Amino acid sequence: MRRPWTRILLILLAVVLAYMLMVGLGLTGRHKGKSPKRILVLNDFEDPANDLQWANGGYVEMETSTENLTHGKRSAKARFLLAKQFNPTPTPGMAWAPAISLSHKSVTSLTEFDWSDYDTLNLDLYNPGDVAVTTVLELSDGRGFIYDQTIQIEPKKFNNAAVTLADVKKQRLDLTSMDSITFKPDVSKAAEPLELYLDYLRLEGDPIVVKKKKN
């Protein structure tokens, strides 16, 4: 008569063999997880001395912040000023549109100009106000071609502004020679300077799959 532990060992061995057979046949329902996206950080506002020097014409105040961040230890708090704060001589005139711009010409330089291997441009935004804010994200290439995308920044929540680079290419921009990123919120209805938090400006793309050579 077989001992109980011998019978248990045989049962466990049978289960293991059955499982190995199912794995081999692909019947376990297990799938390999997706590979992580490729990410190239363009600006994450971690260095207050260098990452905040976007061109702004003197109409936007930027400072580093440890609030409302999505990456690293800091975000950027941008305060878009209103025309009435420059009275009696507001400039640049009636069409008041304070903006911040990252380019090869700004102090904080856009160092990566070839975006052709990526799928999207992403920027995380937080609106601490009580109403949604409409903004325009404007891209330009080295030839001066421009692509605009309107983005709605909902209040009291994190928003991911994503630009599909295939759409940018359709507008004849050269993804191998990108020149600037400009962020222009609508302040026309604001009674006080508009405050927004920005973080983790990046390019994202699917992993590059290297095909195996056939023998």
C-alpha positions as CSV (number, residue, x, y, z in Angstrom):
1,M,0.0,0.0,0.0
2,R,1.4,3.4,-1.0
3,R,2.0,6.0,1.6
4,P,-0.2,9.2,1.5
5,W,2.7,11.4,0.8
6,T,3.7,9.3,-2.2
7,R,0.2,9.7,-3.6
8,I,0.3,13.5,-3.1
9,L,3.7,13.7,-4.8
10,L,2.3,11.8,-7.9
11,I,-0.7,14.1,-8.0
12,L,1.5,17.3,-7.9
13,L,3.8,15.8,-10.6
14,A,0.8,15.2,-12.8
15,V,-0.5,18.8,-12.3
16,V,2.9,20.2,-13.2
17,L,3.2,18.1,-16.3
18,A,-0.3,19.1,-17.4
19,Y,0.4,22.8,-16.9
20,M,3.7,22.5,-18.9
21,L,1.8,20.9,-21.7
22,M,-0.9,23.7,-21.7
23,V,1.8,26.4,-21.7
24,G,3.4,24.7,-24.7
25,L,0.1,24.6,-26.5
26,G,-0.7,28.3,-25.6
27,L,-3.8,27.3,-23.7
28,T,-3.1,29.0,-20.4
29,G,-4.5,32.4,-21.4
30,R,-1.3,34.2,-20.3
31,H,0.1,36.9,-22.6
32,K,3.3,38.7,-22.5
33,G,2.9,42.2,-21.2
34,K,3.4,45.1,-23.6
35,S,6.9,46.6,-23.7
36,P,7.1,50.0,-22.1
37,K,6.9,53.0,-24.4
38,R,10.0,54.8,-25.5
39,I,10.2,58.2,-23.8
40,L,12.4,61.2,-24.5
41,V,12.1,63.9,-22.0
42,L,12.3,67.4,-23.5
43,N,11.8,69.4,-20.3
44,D,10.7,68.2,-16.8
45,F,11.4,71.4,-14.9
46,E,13.7,69.7,-12.4
47,D,16.5,72.4,-12.8
48,P,15.1,75.8,-11.8
49,A,18.2,77.6,-13.1
50,N,17.8,76.3,-16.6
51,D,14.4,74.6,-17.3
52,L,12.2,77.7,-16.6
53,Q,13.8,80.1,-19.0
54,W,11.1,79.9,-21.7
55,A,10.7,82.9,-23.9
56,N,7.6,84.8,-22.7
57,G,8.0,88.5,-23.7
58,G,7.8,89.5,-20.0
59,Y,4.1,88.6,-19.8
60,V,4.4,85.2,-18.0
61,E,6.0,84.5,-14.6
62,M,7.4,81.0,-14.2
63,E,8.7,79.4,-11.0
64,T,9.5,76.0,-9.8
65,S,7.0,74.1,-7.6
66,T,6.7,70.9,-5.6
67,E,2.9,70.9,-6.1
68,N,0.8,69.3,-8.8
69,L,3.7,67.3,-10.4
70,T,3.6,64.1,-12.4
71,H,7.3,63.4,-12.9
72,G,10.3,63.9,-10.7
73,K,10.3,66.2,-7.8
74,R,9.3,69.5,-9.4
75,S,6.8,71.1,-11.8
76,A,6.5,74.5,-13.3
77,K,4.0,77.1,-12.1
78,A,3.2,79.5,-14.8
79,R,1.3,82.8,-14.1
80,F,0.0,84.4,-17.3
81,L,-0.5,88.1,-16.8
82,L,-3.4,90.2,-18.0
83,A,-3.3,93.3,-20.2
84,K,-4.7,95.5,-17.4
85,Q,-1.6,94.9,-15.4
86,F,0.4,96.9,-17.9
87,N,-1.9,99.9,-18.1
88,P,-1.9,102.6,-19.2
89,T,0.2,101.2,-22.0
90,P,-0.6,97.6,-22.5
91,T,1.4,95.8,-25.1
92,P,1.4,94.2,-27.6
93,G,-2.0,95.8,-28.0
94,M,-5.6,94.7,-28.0
95,A,-5.0,91.1,-29.0
96,W,-3.5,90.2,-25.7
97,A,-2.1,86.6,-25.8
98,P,0.6,85.9,-23.2
99,A,2.5,82.7,-24.2
100,I,5.6,80.7,-23.3
101,S,7.8,79.3,-26.0
102,L,10.6,76.7,-26.0
103,S,12.8,76.9,-29.1
104,H,16.3,76.9,-30.3
105,K,16.3,80.7,-29.8
106,S,15.0,80.6,-26.1
107,V,17.4,80.5,-23.1
108,T,16.0,77.1,-22.3
109,S,16.8,75.5,-25.6
110,L,14.8,72.8,-27.5
111,T,17.7,70.4,-27.8
112,E,15.9,67.6,-29.6
113,F,14.7,68.6,-33.1
114,D,14.3,65.1,-34.8
115,W,10.9,63.7,-33.7
116,S,10.4,61.4,-36.5
117,D,10.9,58.2,-34.5
118,Y,8.1,59.1,-32.0
119,D,4.3,59.0,-32.1
120,T,3.2,61.7,-29.7
121,L,4.3,64.9,-28.0
122,N,2.9,65.0,-24.4
123,L,2.6,67.6,-21.8
124,D,1.0,67.2,-18.3
125,L,-1.1,70.1,-17.1
126,Y,-2.9,71.0,-13.9
127,N,-5.5,73.7,-13.7
128,P,-6.1,74.8,-10.1
129,G,-8.9,77.1,-11.0
130,D,-12.7,76.5,-11.0
131,V,-13.4,76.7,-14.7
132,A,-11.9,75.0,-17.7
133,V,-9.1,76.8,-19.6
134,T,-8.8,76.6,-23.4
135,T,-5.2,76.7,-24.7
136,V,-3.4,76.3,-28.0
137,L,-0.3,74.2,-28.3
138,E,1.6,75.5,-31.4
139,L,4.4,73.6,-33.1
140,S,6.7,74.9,-35.8
141,D,9.5,73.4,-37.9
142,G,12.7,74.8,-39.3
143,R,11.0,76.0,-42.4
144,G,8.4,78.0,-40.5
145,F,5.5,75.7,-41.0
146,I,3.0,75.8,-38.1
147,Y,0.7,73.2,-36.5
148,D,-1.9,74.3,-33.9
149,Q,-3.9,72.1,-31.6
150,T,-6.6,73.4,-29.2
151,I,-6.6,71.8,-25.8
152,Q,-9.2,72.0,-23.0
153,I,-7.7,72.0,-19.5
154,E,-10.3,70.8,-17.1
155,P,-10.2,72.2,-13.5
156,K,-9.0,70.5,-10.4
157,K,-7.5,67.6,-12.2
158,F,-4.4,66.5,-14.2
159,N,-4.7,66.8,-17.9
160,N,-2.5,65.1,-20.5
161,A,-2.1,67.2,-23.6
162,A,-1.1,64.8,-26.4
163,V,-0.3,65.8,-30.0
164,T,-0.3,63.0,-32.5
165,L,2.8,63.5,-34.7
166,A,1.2,61.8,-37.7
167,D,-1.3,64.7,-37.7
168,V,1.6,67.2,-37.5
169,K,3.2,65.5,-40.5
170,K,0.0,65.7,-42.5
171,Q,0.2,69.5,-42.2
172,R,3.6,69.3,-44.0
173,L,5.8,69.9,-41.0
174,D,9.2,68.3,-41.1
175,L,9.4,66.0,-38.1
176,T,13.2,65.7,-38.6
177,S,13.6,69.5,-38.1
178,M,11.2,70.7,-35.4
179,D,12.0,74.2,-34.1
180,S,9.6,75.4,-31.4
181,I,6.8,74.5,-28.9
182,T,4.5,77.4,-27.9
183,F,1.9,77.3,-25.2
184,K,-0.9,79.9,-25.4
185,P,-3.8,79.8,-23.0
186,D,-6.9,82.0,-23.5
187,V,-7.0,84.7,-20.8
188,S,-9.7,86.8,-22.4
189,K,-12.2,85.9,-19.8
190,A,-9.9,85.9,-16.8
191,A,-10.4,88.5,-14.1
192,E,-7.1,87.6,-12.4
193,P,-3.7,86.3,-13.7
194,L,-4.2,82.8,-14.9
195,E,-2.1,80.1,-13.1
196,L,-1.4,76.7,-14.5
197,Y,1.1,73.9,-13.7
198,L,3.1,72.2,-16.3
199,D,5.2,69.1,-16.1
200,Y,6.9,66.3,-18.0
201,L,7.2,67.6,-21.6
202,R,8.1,64.5,-23.6
203,L,8.0,62.5,-26.8
204,E,6.5,59.0,-26.7
205,G,6.8,56.1,-29.1
206,D,6.1,52.4,-29.3
207,P,9.1,50.1,-28.8
208,I,11.1,49.5,-31.9
209,V,10.7,45.9,-32.9
210,V,13.8,44.3,-34.4
211,K,12.9,41.6,-36.9
212,K,14.9,38.5,-36.7
213,K,16.8,37.6,-39.9
214,K,15.7,34.5,-41.6
215,N,18.4,31.8,-41.9
